[in-house]
Amino acid sequence: MFKVNHILIPIFLAFFVFSFQSNTYSENIQETDVNQYIITFSDMPDKGLLSTLNIDKYFHFDNKYIIVASLSNNDLLSLVMNPKVQSIENDKVFEIKGSVSNEYRWPIVKIKAEIAWADGLNGEGQNIAILDTGISLNHEDINVKGGVSFVDYTSFYGDDNGHGTHIAGIIGAKHNDIGINGLASKSNIYAVKVLDQNGNGYLSDILEGLNWSIENNMDVINLSFGTDQYSPILEWMIDEACKKGITVVASAGNEGTEDGSGDSMTYPGKMEKVISVGAIDENLRRAYFSGTGPSLDFVAPGVNIYSLGLNNDYQYMSGTSMATAYVTGIVALLKQKFSDFNNDDIMDFLGKYSIDLGVKGKDNLYGNGLVQSPYLSYQVEKRFKVIENNVSIYDNSTGALVKIGELSRGQSFSLLSETGNWLKIAFGDKLGYIWKYATVPTLNYNDYSGHSLHFFKGVTDLTVYDNSSGQLTPIGIISKGVEYSYVRDIGNWYEINFLGRKSYVYKPATRRIFTEKDQYFKVLEENTTIYDNSTGKLIKVGSLYKGQIYHRIADVGNWHKIQYGEKYGYVWEDSTEPAEMINTHDNNSQNKWFIATSDLTVYDNSSGNLVPFAKILKNVKYPYVRDVGNWYSVVISGRLGYVYKPATIPFIEVDNACYKPGIEKLPIYQNYNGQLANVGYLLQNESFKMIRDVGNWLEIQFGNERAYVWKAATTSCVINYNFKTPSKNHGSFIALKNLTVYDNSSGKLRPIGQINNGIRYGYVREYGDWYQILLSNRIGYVYKPATKK
């Protein structure tokens, strides 16, 4: 069973015009009923059936056969039941009247047409079909390539209304010394007359006009008319045109509300495949009559538009019809510039370069914004093409231009920004600059985003090659001695990111270099020396093994700064190369030391076998992490190793700041207004650290304050505890009774002192029922429930 929709399709020419006195005339639309229908068949209709119908027109396109005929009710009923009939629609006619408005020139500036013209764009080779009232054939300011008429009263496609000529002038007027300059002056303009001298047009005539445009290989079709009712056969025909690569541009209609509310778009502008266009004035404000809605794609100049008129004259008109003509001209320029563009590419380009108006982003009043002529911008495309030979790349980081490379003619690259007369680029991990006028903007494409922290330096000028075609093509040069980052190491080549291009340089012509970002190095020479520089002189204290990897703390000129015990060591950079990450260890020896009695080999045991990787020289003092039977574990340059303990002797260092109470309970005093107040005590034989020696007293740290112990009641001590430097306390408490201070470093609580009742004391942090504190630079713990916070 076939379902046939009978749809009333009103087609009208959509434009507004205003008088010089600013009297506004709305479109005067008068409907005239005709007993005429458009019948679409899915297959060639029977000749017998055709002989019974009063046929006005008969044509076909691809697999559809279209008949325009006057039908009786019986004929209509018979066709509804015919299985070959796909649709039946009323063929309606509408009438438009308008008048001319006041003068004003402005549109060419707003759409930046001069820039496109200066770029040599003029629409040459583009076929443009203007479906309208025809075009004046005797106007000296335009050449009409040809045309056709589908109205019933004449086969002449000249204009007898004026509207079509006005549209044609916007698109294709000559660039001469008279009148106006059309957007695409060298395009091939075709007059497809589908509207009569009164602006009346049948849907069937428009369908024939579209069919003719498809069969005659048009590139762009301009539709400056609209209706508020949908036609499936019209949309089908437009879709067929788009499938053939034709771009269809249609007006949004002049049915908009003054405040722009609601969906007032008309068909065919409302259809998905067309580029729909609304109108703005010279202040870039929406024309109050311009149709609005979610289907709106762009806006263009449509108020007070000066263009060609009848009788070799000129006139001003306003409407979305005029705005549509501007977009048609821009599309012709785009197709000339980018011959491989399809309709999606054209929409993307127009969207990218349009000037956003109204609320940010696409909206119902302005669509994607005001269209711009197809000039390319460095700022938008972020890509340029080199147009001169061996264009230099400069570094300006020192304030002077220093050449660091070259670019080859004809190659395209990415840029960061346009800066005056220069293009700023990413050159490896630094910035470079290129003279802008040795380049032109070019279309963007997917850039290569590979990056790395590894670097090389050319020992000669390095040629940079592209290999995307399977052959090495030179695209630039990196100057000798310039540092550059590489993405991958591929045999004899480094893969690099060269201004957004995946490229390659010959590795044997480079040397890998270190930067501050490199944290690991591999030793290239036997017995590479480790130096101590703490005295200001380089003193040899050890060595590293060839082929082994180490961690470095920093890059210091030509040296690696490494961890060497609790000091720093230095290794000559040129005897190493950057390496990949290894597992690193911190030195947490807690002040346990030895002295090497001979040169000590340091072994790695991570594989289960002893592998030598470093040496500690004889008589060098070195901290160890743990005592493991006959071995000490140590850390050198971030690596955990082992030395043979019998080849060492313990080192004990006297610390003048370290003291021990010589009595069972050594009182702690604070000085309140010249009076000594007992605030706690320290236990005998525990090690503490003083701040300074003050006559008969030792000044010590006591919470957030200073306190004193009687010097004669103490003895000096060796370093056997990891004293802590006081830092900012997190809070304080008041002792509610005499508080015992415990050491917990062994995992068991051992008393080391006391804080007296009522004393306020700062704590470092909280651990459940305990406060961690510092007592004379020793970490201790007090019972929290015996305090008041």
C-alpha positions in Angstrom: 0.0 0.0 0.0 1.4 3.4 -1.0 0.8 6.5 1.1 0.5 9.7 -0.9 0.9 13.1 0.8 -1.0 16.0 -0.7 1.0 19.0 0.4 0.4 22.6 -0.5 3.8 24.0 -1.6 3.8 27.8 -1.7 7.0 29.1 -3.4 7.8 32.8 -3.3 10.7 35.2 -3.9 12.1 36.3 -0.5 13.4 39.8 -0.4 12.6 43.1 1.3 13.1 46.6 -0.2 12.8 50.0 1.4 12.3 53.5 0.0 14.8 56.3 0.3 12.4 58.0 2.7 12.7 54.9 4.9 9.1 54.0 4.3 9.1 50.2 4.9 7.1 47.9 2.6 6.4 44.3 3.6 6.1 41.7 0.9 2.7 41.8 -0.7 1.9 38.1 -1.3 -1.3 37.2 -3.2 -2.2 33.5 -3.7 -3.8 32.3 -6.9 -5.4 28.8 -6.8 -4.7 26.6 -9.8 -5.8 23.1 -10.4 -2.3 21.9 -11.2 -0.3 19.1 -9.6 3.3 17.7 -9.6 3.2 13.9 -9.9 6.4 11.9 -9.2 6.7 8.3 -10.6 9.2 5.7 -9.5 9.2 4.2 -13.0 8.4 5.4 -16.5 4.6 5.9 -16.5 2.4 4.0 -19.1 1.8 5.8 -22.3 -1.8 5.0 -22.0 -2.0 6.8 -18.7 -0.2 9.8 -20.0 -2.6 10.1 -23.0 -5.5 10.6 -20.5 -3.9 13.4 -18.6 -3.7 17.1 -19.4 0.1 17.3 -19.2 1.9 20.7 -19.0 5.4 19.4 -18.5 7.1 16.0 -18.4 10.8 15.4 -17.5 12.9 12.8 -15.6 15.9 12.8 -13.4 17.8 9.5 -12.7 15.1 7.0 -11.6 12.3 9.6 -11.1 9.8 10.7 -13.7 8.1 14.0 -13.0 4.9 15.2 -14.6 3.2 18.6 -14.2 -0.5 18.3 -15.1 -3.9 19.7 -14.5 -6.0 17.0 -12.9 -9.7 16.3 -12.4 -10.8 14.7 -9.1 -11.2 11.4 -11.0 -7.7 11.7 -12.4 -6.3 12.5 -9.0 -8.0 9.5 -7.4 -6.8 7.2 -10.1 -3.2 8.4 -9.6 -3.4 8.0 -5.8 -4.1 4.3 -6.4 -1.3 3.9 -9.0 1.6 1.8 -7.5 4.2 3.7 -9.6 3.2 7.1 -8.1 5.6 8.2 -5.3 4.1 11.6 -4.5 1.5 14.1 -5.6 1.9 17.8 -4.6 0.0 21.0 -5.5 1.8 23.3 -7.8 1.1 26.8 -6.4 2.1 30.3 -7.4 2.8 33.3 -5.3 3.4 37.0 -6.1 5.9 39.4 -4.6 6.0 43.2 -4.8 8.5 45.6 -3.3 10.3 48.9 -3.8 13.8 50.4 -3.7 15.5 51.7 -0.5 18.0 54.4 0.4 21.7 54.3 -0.7 24.7 53.0 1.3 27.9 51.1 0.4 29.4 48.7 3.0 29.2 44.9 2.3 32.6 44.3 0.5 34.5 45.6 3.5 32.6 43.4 6.0 33.3 40.2 4.2 37.0 41.1 3.3 36.5 40.5 -0.4 39.5 42.6 -1.4 41.9 40.2 0.3 40.5 37.3 -1.7 40.7 39.3 -4.9 44.3 40.3 -4.1 45.0 36.6 -3.8 44.0 36.2 -7.4 40.5 34.7 -6.7 37.8 35.7 -9.1 35.7 32.6 -9.5 37.2 31.6 -12.8 36.1 28.2 -14.1 33.1 28.0 -11.7 29.6 27.5 -13.1 26.9 29.3 -11.1 23.2 28.8 -11.7 21.0 31.6 -10.5 17.4 30.3 -10.2 15.4 33.5 -10.3 13.6 35.9 -12.6 16.3 35.7 -15.2 19.3 38.1 -15.8 19.4 41.3 -17.9 21.4 40.3 -21.0 22.1 43.9 -22.1 23.7 45.2 -18.9 27.3 46.3 -19.6 28.5 45.4 -16.1 28.0 41.6 -16.3 28.5 38.7 -18.8 25.9 36.0 -18.8 27.3 32.7 -20.0 24.0 31.3 -21.0 20.6 30.2 -19.5 17.2 28.6 -19.9 13.6 29.6 -19.1 11.1 27.3 -17.5 8.2 29.8 -17.1 5.3 29.1 -19.4 5.0 32.4 -21.3 8.5 32.8 -22.7 11.7 30.8 -23.6 13.7 34.0 -23.1 15.8 33.9 -19.9 16.4 37.6 -19.8 15.1 39.4 -16.7 11.8 41.2 -16.8 11.5 41.8 -13.1 14.9 43.0 -11.8 15.5 40.7 -8.9 17.6 38.1 -10.7 19.8 40.8 -12.2 20.4 42.3 -8.8 21.4 38.9 -7.4 23.6 38.2 -10.4 25.4 41.5 -10.0 26.4 40.8 -6.4 27.9 37.5 -7.6 29.4 38.2 -11.0 29.5 41.9 -11.9 32.7 42.8 -13.8 35.7 44.5 -12.2 35.7 47.6 -14.4 35.5 51.3 -13.8 31.7 51.4 -13.6 29.1 50.2 -11.2 30.1 47.6 -8.7 32.6 44.7 -8.4 31.0 41.2 -8.1 32.5 38.7 -5.8 33.3 36.1 -8.5 33.6 38.3 -11.6 35.2 35.7 -13.8 32.7 32.9 -13.0 30.3 31.5 -15.6 26.9 33.0 -14.7 23.8 31.1 -15.9 20.3 32.6 -15.9 17.8 29.9 -14.9 14.5 31.6 -15.2 11.9 30.0 -12.9 10.1 33.2 -11.8 8.1 35.4 -14.1 7.9 39.2 -14.5 5.8 39.6 -11.4 8.0 37.4 -9.2 5.7 34.4 -9.6 7.1 30.9 -9.7 5.8 27.3 -9.8 7.4 24.5 -7.8 7.5 22.5 -11.0 9.5 25.3 -12.7 12.0 25.3 -9.9 12.3 21.5 -10.0 13.1 21.8 -13.7 15.6 24.5 -13.0 17.4 22.3 -10.5 17.3 19.4 -12.9 18.8 21.5 -15.6 21.5 22.7 -13.2 22.5 19.1 -12.4 22.6 18.0 -16.0 24.6 21.0 -17.1 27.3 20.5 -14.4 26.8 23.6 -12.3 29.2 24.1 -9.4 26.9 26.4 -7.3 23.2 27.0 -7.3 21.7 30.2 -5.8 18.1 29.9 -4.5 16.9 33.3 -3.3 13.3 32.4 -2.5 11.4 30.5 0.1 8.2 28.9 1.4 6.9 28.1 4.9 5.8 24.6 3.7 7.9 21.6 3.2 8.2 19.8 -0.1 9.7 16.3 -0.2 10.3 16.3 -3.9 12.1 19.7 -3.6 14.4 18.3 -0.9 15.0 15.2 -2.9 16.1 17.2 -5.9 18.4 19.4 -3.8 19.9 16.3 -2.2 20.6 14.9 -5.7 22.4 18.1 -6.6 24.6 17.9 -3.5 25.4 14.2 -4.3 26.8 15.4 -7.6 29.1 17.9 -5.8 27.0 21.0 -6.4 26.8 23.4 -3.5 23.3 24.8 -2.9 22.9 28.2 -1.2 19.5 29.3 -0.1 18.0 32.2 1.8 16.7 32.0 5.3 13.6 33.9 4.3 12.2 37.3 5.4 9.6 36.0 7.8 11.6 36.7 11.0 10.2 38.4 14.0 11.6 41.7 15.1 13.0 40.2 18.3 14.3 37.1 16.5 12.1 34.7 18.5 10.9 31.4 17.2 11.8 29.3 14.2 10.9 31.5 11.2 13.2 29.8 8.6 11.6 29.1 5.2 12.2 26.2 2.8 14.5 25.4 1.0 16.7 27.3 3.4 15.5 25.1 6.2 16.6 21.9 4.4 19.7 20.1 5.7 21.9 20.0 2.6 21.7 23.6 1.7 23.8 26.5 3.1 21.2 28.7 4.6 21.8 32.5 4.9 20.3 35.2 7.0 20.8 39.0 6.6 22.7 41.6 8.7 23.1 45.4 8.3 26.3 47.5 8.2 26.5 47.5 12.0 26.7 43.7 12.0 23.2 43.5 13.5 20.6 41.0 12.4 18.1 42.5 10.0 14.7 42.5 11.8 13.1 40.6 8.9 15.8 37.9 8.6 14.6 34.3 9.3 15.8 32.7 12.5 16.1 29.1 13.8 18.4 26.2 14.4 18.7 25.5 10.7 20.4 28.9 10.1 24.0 28.4 9.0 25.5 31.9 8.3 24.6 35.6 7.9 25.8 38.0 5.2 25.1 41.6 4.2 21.5 42.0 3.3 20.4 45.6 4.0 20.8 48.5 1.5 22.7 46.4 -1.1 23.7 48.2 -4.2 23.8 46.1 -7.4 22.6 45.8 -11.0 19.1 46.8 -12.1 17.2 46.6 -15.4 17.9 48.9 -18.4 21.6 49.0 -17.7 20.9 50.7 -14.4 21.7 50.1 -10.7 19.4 49.9 -7.6 19.4 49.2 -3.9 17.6 46.2 -2.4 17.4 44.5 1.0 16.6 40.9 2.0 18.0 37.5 2.7 18.1 37.1 -1.1 21.0 39.6 -1.3 22.8 37.9 1.7 22.5 34.5 -0.1 24.1 36.0 -3.2 27.2 37.0 -1.2 27.6 33.5 0.1 27.2 32.0 -3.4 30.0 34.3 -4.6 32.2 33.3 -1.6 31.6 29.6 -2.3 32.6 30.1 -5.9 35.9 31.6 -4.7 36.4 28.8 -2.3 35.9 26.2 -5.0 38.3 28.0 -7.3 41.0 28.1 -4.6 40.4 24.5 -3.3 39.4 22.4 -6.2 39.3 19.2 -4.1 36.8 20.7 -1.5 33.6 18.8 -1.1 30.5 20.4 0.5 31.5 19.3 4.0 34.9 21.0 3.5 33.2 24.2 2.4 31.0 24.2 5.4 34.0 23.6 7.7 36.0 26.4 6.1 33.2 28.9 6.2 32.6 28.0 9.9 36.2 28.3 10.8 36.6 31.8 9.3 33.2 33.3 10.0 33.0 36.1 12.5 31.0 35.0 15.5 28.1 37.4 16.2 25.5 37.4 19.0 26.0 34.8 21.7 29.2 32.8 21.6 29.1 29.9 19.2 26.3 28.9 16.8 22.9 30.5 17.6 19.5 30.9 16.0 19.9 34.6 15.1 23.3 34.5 13.4 24.1 30.8 12.8 27.8 30.4 12.8 28.4 34.1 12.1 29.3 36.5 9.3 30.9 34.7 6.3 34.3 35.8 5.2 35.9 35.6 1.8 38.4 32.7 1.3 41.7 34.2 2.3 43.9 32.1 4.5 45.1 33.3 7.9 48.2 32.3 9.8 46.3 32.8 13.1 43.4 30.5 12.1 45.2 27.8 10.0 48.3 27.8 12.2 50.2 26.5 9.1 52.4 28.1 6.5 54.1 27.2 3.2 57.6 28.3 2.3 57.8 30.2 -1.0 61.5 31.1 -1.1 64.7 29.0 -1.2 66.5 28.1 2.0 64.5 30.2 4.4 66.4 30.8 7.7 65.2 29.9 11.2 66.4 32.2 13.9 66.8 31.9 17.7 66.1 35.2 19.5 66.5 34.1 23.1 69.6 36.2 23.6 68.0 39.3 22.0 70.1 38.8 18.8 69.0 36.8 15.8 71.1 33.6 15.6 70.5 31.2 12.7 69.7 27.7 13.9 68.3 26.1 10.7 66.6 26.4 7.4 63.4 25.4 5.6 63.1 24.2 2.1 60.9 25.9 -0.6 57.5 24.4 -1.2 57.3 22.7 2.2 54.5 23.3 4.8 54.9 23.5 8.5 53.1 24.4 11.7 53.4 27.7 13.5 52.6 28.9 17.0 51.6 32.5 16.2 52.1 35.5 14.0 54.3 38.2 15.6 54.6 41.4 13.5 56.8 40.5 10.5 57.7 37.1 11.9 56.2 33.7 12.4 56.9 32.1 15.8 57.5 28.3 15.6 58.4 25.5 17.9 61.9 24.3 17.1 62.6 21.2 19.2 62.2 22.4 22.8 62.9 26.1 22.0 61.3 28.9 20.0 62.3 29.9 16.5 61.4 32.8 14.2 60.9 32.9 10.4 60.5 35.9 8.1 56.7 36.0 7.4 57.0 37.3 3.9 59.0 34.3 2.8 55.9 32.2 3.5 52.1 32.1 2.8 49.4 30.7 5.0 48.2 27.2 3.9 45.5 24.9 4.9 45.9 23.0 8.2 46.0 19.3 8.4 46.8 16.8 11.2 50.1 17.8 12.7 52.6 15.4 14.2 52.5 15.7 18.0 55.5 13.5 19.0 57.7 14.9 21.7 60.6 13.7 23.9 62.9 14.7 26.7 66.0 13.3 24.8 68.3 15.6 22.9 71.1 15.5 20.3 73.5 18.0 18.8 74.6 18.0 15.2 78.4 17.6 14.6 77.6 19.1 11.1 74.7 20.8 9.6 71.9 18.2 9.7 69.6 17.6 6.8 66.0 16.9 7.9 64.1 14.4 5.8 60.4 13.6 5.3 59.7 9.9 4.7 55.9 9.9 4.4 56.1 9.0 0.7 58.5 6.1 1.3 61.4 8.2 -0.1 63.7 10.6 1.8 62.7 14.2 0.9 64.8 17.1 2.3 62.6 19.6 4.0 65.0 21.6 6.1 68.3 21.9 8.0 69.3 22.0 11.7 72.4 24.0 12.1 75.6 22.5 13.4 75.9 22.5 17.2 72.2 23.3 17.8 70.4 21.2 20.4 67.3 19.4 19.2 65.0 16.8 20.8 64.2 13.4 19.2 61.1 11.2 19.6 62.5 7.8 18.8 65.9 6.2 18.2 65.5 4.0 15.0 68.7 2.3 14.0 70.8 4.9 12.2 68.1 7.6 12.5 66.5 9.8 15.0 62.7 10.5 14.5 62.0 14.1 15.3 59.1 16.5 15.4 60.2 19.2 12.9 57.7 22.1 13.0 54.8 19.7 13.2 56.2 17.2 10.7 57.4 13.7 11.4 60.9 13.8 10.2 64.3 12.1 10.4 68.0 13.0 10.9 71.0 10.8 10.4 72.2 9.7 13.9 75.9 9.1 13.2 76.1 12.9 12.3 74.9 13.7 15.9 76.0 13.4 19.5 73.5 12.9 22.3 73.6 15.6 24.9 72.3 16.2 28.4 69.8 18.7 29.5 68.5 19.5 32.9 65.6 17.1 32.2 67.9 14.1 31.9 68.1 12.3 35.2 70.2 9.2 34.3 73.4 8.6 32.5 75.4 5.7 31.2 79.2 5.5 31.6 81.1 5.2 28.3 84.7 5.0 29.6 86.5 2.6 32.0 87.0 3.8 35.6 85.3 7.1 35.1 86.4 9.3 38.1 84.1 10.6 40.8 85.4 13.9 42.3 84.7 15.7 45.6 84.6 19.5 45.3 83.5 20.4 48.8 86.9 22.1 49.5 86.8 24.0 46.2 89.3 21.6 44.7 88.6 18.4 42.7 89.7 15.5 44.8 89.3 12.0 43.4 87.2 9.9 45.8 85.9 7.0 43.6 85.1 5.7 40.1 82.2 4.3 38.0 82.2 1.3 35.7 81.8 1.4 32.0 78.4 0.4 30.7 76.6 1.0 34.1 73.7 3.4 34.5 73.5 5.9 37.3 71.2 8.6 38.7 72.3 12.2 38.7 70.9 15.0 40.9 71.6 17.9 38.6 73.5 19.1 35.5 76.3 21.5 36.5 78.0 22.9 33.4 79.9 20.0 31.9 79.5 17.8 35.1 76.9 15.4 36.5 76.2 16.2 40.2 75.6 12.8 41.9 74.9 11.6 45.4 78.0 10.3 47.0 77.5 9.3 50.6 76.2 12.3 52.4 78.1 14.6 50.1 78.0 15.3 46.4 80.3 13.9 43.7 81.0 15.1 40.2 81.4 13.1 37.0 82.7 14.5 33.7 79.7 14.6 31.3 81.6 13.8 28.1 82.5 10.4 29.4 78.8 9.5 29.6 75.6 9.6 27.6 71.9 10.0 28.6 70.2 6.7 29.7 66.8 5.4 30.6 65.4 5.3 34.1 66.7 2.9 36.8 65.4 2.2 40.3 67.0 4.7 42.7 67.6 4.7 46.4 68.1 7.5 48.9 70.9 7.5 51.4 69.4 6.9 54.9 72.5 5.8 56.8 71.5 7.6 60.0 75.1 8.7 60.6 76.8 5.3 60.5 80.1 5.5 58.8 83.2 3.5 57.8 86.6 4.3 56.4 88.0 2.3 53.5 91.3 0.7 54.3 91.9 -0.1 50.6 90.1 0.7 47.3 86.7 -0.8 47.9 84.7 -2.3 45.0 81.0 -1.7 45.3 78.8 -4.5 44.0 75.2 -4.6 42.7 73.3 -7.7 44.0 69.9 -7.1 42.5 70.3 -10.0 40.1 71.5 -12.4 42.8 75.1 -12.1 41.5 77.7 -9.6 42.6 78.3 -7.2 39.7 80.8 -4.4 40.3 79.6 -0.9 39.4 81.7 1.5 41.4 84.8 2.0 43.6 85.3 3.9 46.9 89.0 4.9 47.2 91.2 4.1 50.2 90.9 6.4 53.2 87.6 7.8 52.0 84.9 8.1 54.8 81.5 6.8 53.6 78.1 6.3 55.2 76.5 2.9 55.1 72.8 2.0 55.2 72.9 -1.4 57.0 75.3 -3.8 58.5 74.7 -7.2 56.7 77.1 -9.8 58.1 80.4 -9.3 56.3 78.9 -6.5 54.1 77.8 -2.9 54.4 75.0 -1.8 52.1 75.7 1.7 50.7 74.1 4.0 48.1 76.2 5.6 45.3 74.6 7.8 42.7 71.1 6.4 43.4 72.2 2.7 43.3 72.2 0.3 46.2 75.4 -1.6 46.5 77.5 -3.6 48.9 81.1 -3.3 50.1 83.2 -5.9 52.0 83.2 -4.9 55.7 86.6 -6.5 56.6 88.2 -4.0 54.2 86.9 -1.1 56.4 87.1 0.3 59.9 84.3 2.0 61.8 84.3 5.8 61.9 83.3 7.6 65.1 83.0 11.4 64.9 82.9 13.7 68.0 80.2 16.4 67.6 80.8 19.4 69.7 77.1 20.2 69.6 76.2 16.7 71.0 76.0 16.3 74.8 74.8 13.8 77.4 73.5 14.4 80.8 76.1 13.2 83.4 73.6 12.9 86.2 70.5 10.7 86.5 68.0 13.6 85.9 69.5 16.8 84.4 67.1 19.7 85.1 65.9 21.9 82.3 65.4 25.6 83.1 63.8 28.6 81.5 64.5 32.2 82.4 61.3 34.0 83.4 62.0 37.6 84.2 65.5 36.8 85.5 64.2 33.8 87.6 65.2 30.3 86.6 62.1 28.0 86.5 62.4 24.2 86.3 60.3 23.0 83.3 61.5 19.4 82.9 64.6 17.2 82.9 66.7 15.0 80.6 67.8 11.4 81.5 71.4 10.4 82.0 73.4 9.0 79.1 70.9 10.0 76.4 72.3 12.0 73.5 71.0 15.5 72.8 72.0 18.5 70.8 72.7 22.0 72.0 72.1 25.3 70.2 75.0 27.1 71.7 77.4 27.2 74.6 76.5 30.2 76.9 79.1 30.4 79.7 78.1 27.9 82.4 75.0 26.8 80.5 74.1 25.0 77.3 71.2 26.6 75.4 68.8 24.0 74.0 65.6 23.8 72.0 62.5 23.3 74.1 59.3 23.2 72.1 58.9 26.6 70.4 61.2 28.2 72.9 64.8 28.1 74.3 65.8 26.5 77.6 69.1 25.8 79.5 70.9 22.9 81.2 74.0 23.2 83.5 77.0 22.5 81.4 79.1 21.0 84.2 76.5 18.3 84.6 77.0 17.1 80.9 79.6 15.3 78.9 80.3 15.4 75.1 79.3 12.6 72.9 79.8 11.1 69.4 77.2 11.2 66.7 74.9 8.2 67.3 71.5 9.8 66.8 69.9 11.5 63.8 69.1 14.8 65.3 66.2 16.8 63.7 66.1 20.5 63.0 63.1 22.2 64.5 60.4 23.2 62.0 57.1 25.0 62.3 54.9 23.2 64.9 51.3 22.3 64.1 50.0 23.2 67.5 50.7 23.2 71.2 49.5 21.6 74.4 49.6 22.2 78.2 50.9 19.3 80.4 48.2 18.3 83.0 50.8 16.4 85.0 54.5 15.6 84.7 54.8 14.2 81.2 57.3 11.5 80.4 59.0 12.0 77.0 59.6 8.7 75.2 62.0 7.6 72.4 60.4 5.1 69.9 63.2 4.7 67.3 63.7 1.1 68.3 60.0 0.3 68.1 59.8 0.3 71.9 59.0 3.2 74.2 62.1 4.3 76.2 62.0 7.4 78.5 64.5 10.1 77.7 63.1 13.1 79.6 60.2 14.9 81.2 58.1 18.0 80.7 56.7 19.3 84.0 53.1 19.8 84.9 51.5 23.1 83.6 54.2 23.7 80.9 53.0 24.7 77.5 54.8 22.9 74.6 54.6 22.8 70.8 54.1 19.5 69.0 55.1 18.4 65.5 52.2 16.1 64.7 49.5 13.9 66.2 49.5 10.0 66.2 46.4 8.7 67.8 46.9 9.0 71.6 50.3 10.6 71.2 52.0 13.9 70.3 55.3 13.8 68.4 57.6 16.5 69.8 61.2 17.6 69.6 63.2 17.8 72.9 66.6 19.3 72.5 66.6 18.1 68.8 65.5 14.6 69.7 62.2 13.1 68.4 60.1 12.1 71.3 56.5 11.2 72.1 54.1 12.3 75.0 50.8 10.8 76.0 48.0 13.0 74.7 45.3 12.3 77.3 47.7 13.7 79.9 47.6 17.1 78.1 45.2 19.9 77.3 45.3 21.1 73.7 
